[in-house]
Amino acid sequence: MEIRWLEDFMALARTRHFSRAAELQHVSQPTFSRRIKLLEEAMGATLINRQTLPLSLTPAGEAFVALCERVTRDVRDTRDRIDAMEAEASARISVGSTQGLFSHYYQGWARQAGVAERLQLNLKATNWMGEQFLDALDSGECDLVLCYWHGDLPWGERLNDERYEWLTLARETLVPVSVADDRGQPRFPLPGTGEQPVPLIAYHARGFLQSAIEAHLARCAEPAYLLPLNENTQSASIKALVKQGFGMGWLPRRMTAKSEQFGSLARAGDEGWDVPLEIRLIRLRQPRSDDLLILWKTLENQHV
């Protein structure tokens, strides 16, 4: 049964006249009469006494009009609530976050900063890599980007202060880890040798982290002998493969702390192999809304 049939019947119950009710519903009288007849057939009862002038409702019609009023009121209230929910969602500021930061940083940071209710995560961001996050800012797919940052990104010069503004929210460190053996020692320790390189679970070259690792290794006095086994776009995938014993990998400290504490992972090298990173929040210098600018000022005050 269509909701418009209920509205038709309520209009007829108010006017007690087919032509006037049809006018209220913006349809022709034949169309309106046909819809009332279909409604009666659906209900299996005669709802209108057509032998009286003006028209009157049968006892079944009186009961049905009360039902129509309740149903249409509930539908109207529900629509209002949905509209309010959609308006609230559209007013939220869209954030594109790397999957690793969303899993291990975003939610705690947003709650602590008091801005969680004002942000909406763009789930498409889980498929973006590296420079695509800035593309999303430029195109308006998101208002903010939460990502790792370092000075060795091959496209890092694109983040210029004429077009973008950013906050450094925290520091992070990529730590080399390996599954631990029975003695709690790494099964795949750095630096390896030319004859026996260390199997590496690597990041994808287009992401934020692989270029940081490669540049750091190039600056180390001691060479590392690595045998990359594959490339992964997500830190969680690297962690899973490392924990299954396929090789070693660099993971953000926030992802390794519990695993190291409970002995399932061990450092694959000392702190000289650690790779420093920043966690940045980035926006266009010309904000698209006043709400974004207000939120940004709030965050700036927390990170001065």
C-alpha positions in Angstrom: 0.0 0.0 0.0 1.4 3.4 -1.0 1.6 6.3 1.4 -0.1 8.5 -1.2 -3.2 6.4 -0.9 -3.4 7.3 2.8 -2.9 10.9 2.0 -5.7 10.7 -0.7 -8.1 9.2 1.8 -7.3 11.8 4.4 -8.0 14.5 1.8 -11.3 12.9 1.0 -12.2 12.5 4.6 -11.6 16.3 5.1 -13.4 17.6 2.1 -16.1 14.9 1.7 -15.9 15.7 -2.0 -14.0 13.8 -4.8 -13.4 16.8 -7.0 -12.0 19.0 -4.2 -10.0 16.2 -2.8 -8.5 15.5 -6.2 -7.5 19.2 -6.5 -5.8 19.1 -3.1 -3.8 16.0 -4.3 -3.0 17.6 -7.7 -4.5 14.8 -9.8 -7.6 14.5 -12.0 -10.8 13.3 -10.5 -10.8 10.0 -12.5 -7.3 9.2 -11.3 -8.2 10.1 -7.7 -11.4 8.0 -7.7 -9.4 5.1 -9.1 -6.8 5.3 -6.3 -9.6 5.4 -3.7 -11.1 2.3 -5.2 -7.8 0.5 -5.2 -7.4 1.5 -1.6 -10.7 0.0 -0.7 -9.9 -3.2 -2.6 -6.6 -3.4 -0.7 -8.3 -3.0 2.6 -11.1 -5.4 1.6 -13.8 -3.0 2.8 -15.9 -0.1 1.7 -14.6 3.0 3.3 -16.8 5.7 1.6 -20.5 5.9 1.6 -21.1 7.3 -1.9 -24.9 7.5 -1.4 -24.9 10.6 0.8 -24.3 14.2 0.0 -21.8 15.2 1.2 -20.0 11.9 1.2 -19.6 10.2 4.5 -17.3 7.6 5.9 -18.5 4.1 6.7 -17.6 2.7 10.2 -14.6 1.0 8.5 -13.7 4.4 7.0 -13.8 6.1 10.4 -11.5 3.5 11.8 -9.2 3.7 8.8 -8.9 7.5 8.8 -7.6 7.4 12.4 -5.0 4.9 11.3 -4.0 7.1 8.4 -3.5 10.1 10.7 -1.2 8.0 13.0 0.8 6.5 10.1 1.3 9.8 8.2 2.3 11.6 11.4 4.8 8.9 12.2 6.2 9.0 8.6 6.4 12.8 8.8 8.2 12.7 12.1 10.6 10.0 10.8 11.4 12.1 7.7 12.1 15.1 9.9 14.5 13.0 12.0 16.2 11.7 8.9 16.5 15.2 7.5 18.1 16.4 10.7 20.5 13.4 10.7 21.5 14.1 7.1 21.9 17.8 7.8 24.2 17.0 10.8 26.2 14.5 8.7 26.6 17.0 5.9 27.8 19.7 8.4 30.6 17.4 9.6 34.1 18.0 8.3 35.3 15.2 6.0 38.6 13.6 6.9 40.8 11.4 4.7 43.1 9.2 6.9 45.5 6.5 6.0 44.2 3.2 7.3 47.1 2.7 9.8 46.5 6.1 11.4 42.8 5.6 11.5 43.2 2.3 13.3 45.9 3.3 15.8 45.7 7.1 16.1 42.7 8.9 14.7 39.9 8.0 17.1 42.0 8.6 20.3 43.3 11.9 19.0 39.9 13.1 17.9 38.3 12.3 21.3 41.2 13.9 23.2 41.0 17.0 21.0 37.3 17.2 21.6 36.5 17.3 17.8 35.2 13.7 17.2 31.6 14.8 16.8 32.6 17.4 14.2 34.5 15.0 11.9 33.3 12.5 9.4 35.8 9.9 8.1 35.8 9.5 4.3 35.9 5.7 3.9 37.2 6.1 0.3 40.5 7.2 1.8 41.3 3.5 2.7 42.0 3.0 -1.0 44.1 6.1 -1.5 47.9 6.1 -1.5 50.5 8.8 -0.9 49.9 11.8 -3.2 46.3 10.8 -3.8 45.5 12.3 -0.4 46.5 15.8 -1.7 44.6 15.1 -4.9 41.5 14.5 -2.7 42.0 17.8 -0.8 42.3 19.7 -4.1 39.2 18.1 -5.6 37.1 18.6 -2.5 36.7 14.8 -1.7 37.8 15.7 1.8 38.4 18.8 3.9 41.3 17.4 6.0 44.0 14.8 5.5 45.6 12.9 8.4 48.8 11.2 7.2 52.4 10.4 8.0 55.0 12.9 6.7 58.7 13.1 6.3 61.3 15.0 4.3 62.1 12.2 1.9 58.7 12.0 0.1 59.5 12.1 -3.6 56.5 14.5 -4.1 56.9 16.3 -0.8 57.6 19.7 -2.4 54.0 19.7 -3.5 53.0 20.6 0.1 53.8 24.3 -0.1 52.5 26.9 2.3 50.9 28.9 -0.5 48.3 26.3 -1.1 48.2 24.2 2.0 48.3 24.6 5.8 49.2 21.9 8.2 49.7 21.0 11.9 52.1 18.5 13.2 50.0 16.6 15.7 52.6 14.1 16.9 55.9 12.3 16.2 56.0 8.7 15.2 58.8 6.2 14.7 59.0 3.3 12.3 60.6 0.4 14.3 62.1 -2.7 12.6 60.5 -5.8 14.0 60.5 -9.6 13.5 58.7 -12.5 15.0 60.5 -13.6 18.2 62.1 -16.9 18.7 62.0 -19.1 21.8 64.6 -16.9 23.5 62.7 -13.7 22.7 65.3 -12.8 20.0 64.3 -11.6 16.5 64.2 -14.5 14.0 65.3 -12.0 11.2 67.8 -9.5 12.7 69.3 -6.6 10.9 71.6 -6.0 9.0 71.9 -9.4 7.3 74.7 -10.2 4.9 75.2 -10.4 1.2 75.1 -14.2 1.4 72.1 -14.2 3.7 69.9 -11.1 3.3 67.1 -10.4 5.6 63.6 -11.2 4.1 61.7 -7.9 4.1 57.9 -7.3 4.1 58.0 -3.9 2.3 55.6 -1.0 1.8 54.3 0.0 -1.6 56.6 2.6 -3.3 53.8 5.0 -3.8 52.8 5.2 -0.2 54.1 7.4 2.6 56.5 5.1 4.3 58.7 3.2 1.9 60.6 6.3 0.8 61.3 7.2 4.4 62.8 3.7 5.1 64.9 3.7 1.9 66.3 7.2 2.6 67.1 6.4 6.2 68.9 3.2 5.2 70.9 5.2 2.7 72.1 7.5 5.5 73.1 4.7 7.8 76.8 4.0 8.2 76.2 0.3 8.2 74.5 -1.2 5.1 71.5 -3.4 5.4 71.2 -6.5 3.2 67.5 -7.0 2.5 65.5 -9.3 0.3 62.1 -7.7 -0.4 59.4 -10.4 -0.6 56.4 -8.2 -1.6 54.9 -4.8 -1.3 52.0 -3.8 0.9 49.9 -0.7 1.0 48.8 -1.1 4.7 50.8 -1.4 7.9 48.3 -3.9 9.2 49.1 -6.2 6.3 52.8 -6.0 7.0 52.3 -6.6 10.7 50.2 -9.7 9.9 52.9 -11.2 7.6 55.7 -10.3 10.1 53.8 -12.0 12.9 53.3 -15.1 10.8 57.1 -15.3 10.4 57.6 -14.5 6.7 60.2 -11.8 7.4 60.9 -8.5 9.2 59.3 -5.2 8.5 59.2 -1.6 9.8 56.0 -0.7 11.7 54.8 2.4 13.5 55.7 2.3 17.2 52.0 2.6 18.1 51.4 -0.7 16.3 54.2 -2.7 17.9 54.1 -1.7 21.6 51.7 -4.4 22.8 53.2 -7.1 20.5 56.7 -6.4 21.8 55.4 -6.3 25.4 53.8 -9.7 25.1 56.8 -11.2 23.2 55.2 -12.0 19.9 57.4 -9.5 18.2 61.0 -8.4 18.9 63.1 -5.6 17.6 65.0 -6.6 14.5 67.7 -3.9 15.1 68.7 -1.2 17.6 67.4 2.4 17.6 69.9 3.3 14.8 67.5 1.5 12.4 64.4 3.5 13.6 62.9 5.9 11.1 61.4 9.2 12.4 58.1 10.5 11.1 55.6 13.2 11.7 51.8 12.8 11.9 50.3 15.8 10.1 46.9 17.2 9.6 46.6 19.1 6.3 44.0 21.4 4.8 43.8 23.8 1.9 44.9 27.3 3.0 41.6 28.7 1.6 39.0 26.7 3.7 35.8 25.7 2.1 33.7 26.5 5.1 33.6 28.6 8.2 33.1 25.5 10.3 36.5 24.1 9.1 38.2 27.4 10.0 36.7 27.4 13.5 37.8 23.8 14.0 41.3 24.5 12.7 41.7 27.4 15.2 40.7 25.1 18.0 43.3 22.6 16.9 45.9 25.3 16.4 45.5 26.4 20.0 46.2 22.8 21.2 49.4 22.5 19.2 51.1 25.9 19.6 
